[in-house]
């Protein structure tokens, strides 16, 4: 039996369902943005893509953490 997904990734299934794009596509959008700060990216997802705060925050947090781990 696998462990339940925790943290920001636990939002991913509902993000994909609600906004109709795979997580990889959202992450590509975040990475291609000229914005670099967490809250700037969250605000951008909310204003430009109509995303709710919790979903935007989860995506940005997970993406930035992944990028930091790869650096």
LINMOJO-V411842 format. One record per residue. N is the residue number from 0. RES is the residue in three letters. PSI is psi in whole degrees, 0 to 359 (* if undefined). NEAR is the number of other ideal C-beta (glycine too) atoms within 8 Angstrom. D_CENTER is the distance of its C-alpha to the mean C-alpha in Angstrom with 2 decimals. Layout:
N | RES | PSI | NEAR | D_CENTER
N | RES | PSI | NEAR | D_CENTER
//
This chain:
0 | UNK | 130 | 1 | 26.57
1 | UNK | 155 | 3 | 23.01
2 | UNK | 143 | 4 | 21.18
3 | UNK | 146 | 5 | 18.72
4 | UNK | 134 | 7 | 15.05
5 | UNK | 169 | 6 | 14.26
6 | UNK | 200 | 6 | 11.71
7 | UNK | 324 | 11 | 7.95
8 | UNK | 341 | 9 | 8.51
9 | UNK | 341 | 9 | 11.04
10 | UNK | 345 | 11 | 8.88
11 | UNK | 315 | 11 | 8.03
12 | UNK | 318 | 6 | 11.55
13 | UNK | 329 | 8 | 11.64
14 | UNK | 313 | 14 | 8.58
15 | UNK | 317 | 11 | 10.44
16 | UNK | 314 | 7 | 13.64
17 | UNK | 322 | 7 | 13.17
18 | UNK | 357 | 11 | 11.68
19 | UNK | 18 | 5 | 13.47
20 | UNK | 146 | 7 | 11.32
21 | UNK | 156 | 6 | 10.45
22 | UNK | 321 | 10 | 7.15
23 | UNK | 325 | 6 | 9.09
24 | UNK | 318 | 8 | 9.67
25 | UNK | 319 | 14 | 6.33
26 | UNK | 322 | 12 | 6.14
27 | UNK | 319 | 8 | 9.72
28 | UNK | 316 | 9 | 9.42
29 | UNK | 314 | 12 | 7.56
30 | UNK | 331 | 8 | 10.22
31 | UNK | 351 | 5 | 12.91
32 | UNK | 147 | 9 | 12.64
33 | UNK | 343 | 3 | 15.58
34 | UNK | 147 | 7 | 13.77
35 | UNK | 340 | 6 | 13.21
36 | UNK | 143 | 6 | 13.12
37 | UNK | 302 | 8 | 10.38
38 | UNK | 332 | 6 | 11.83
39 | UNK | 317 | 9 | 12.69
40 | UNK | 320 | 15 | 9.24
41 | UNK | 312 | 12 | 8.43
42 | UNK | 321 | 9 | 11.85
43 | UNK | 315 | 11 | 11.47
44 | UNK | 322 | 15 | 8.77
45 | UNK | 312 | 12 | 11.16
46 | UNK | 320 | 6 | 14.28
47 | UNK | 335 | 6 | 13.84
48 | UNK | 3 | 9 | 11.90
49 | UNK | 25 | 5 | 13.08
50 | UNK | 146 | 11 | 9.97
51 | UNK | 159 | 6 | 10.98
52 | UNK | 313 | 8 | 10.43
53 | UNK | 317 | 7 | 9.42
54 | UNK | 314 | 14 | 6.70
55 | UNK | 315 | 14 | 5.42
56 | UNK | 316 | 10 | 6.39
57 | UNK | 315 | 14 | 5.07
58 | UNK | 314 | 17 | 1.33
59 | UNK | 314 | 13 | 4.10
60 | UNK | 314 | 10 | 6.51
61 | UNK | 317 | 12 | 6.08
62 | UNK | 314 | 12 | 6.00
63 | UNK | 324 | 10 | 8.73
64 | UNK | 318 | 9 | 10.48
65 | UNK | 314 | 9 | 10.81
66 | UNK | 321 | 9 | 12.15
67 | UNK | 323 | 7 | 14.44
68 | UNK | 330 | 6 | 15.77
69 | UNK | 343 | 5 | 16.70
70 | UNK | * | 4 | 18.41
//
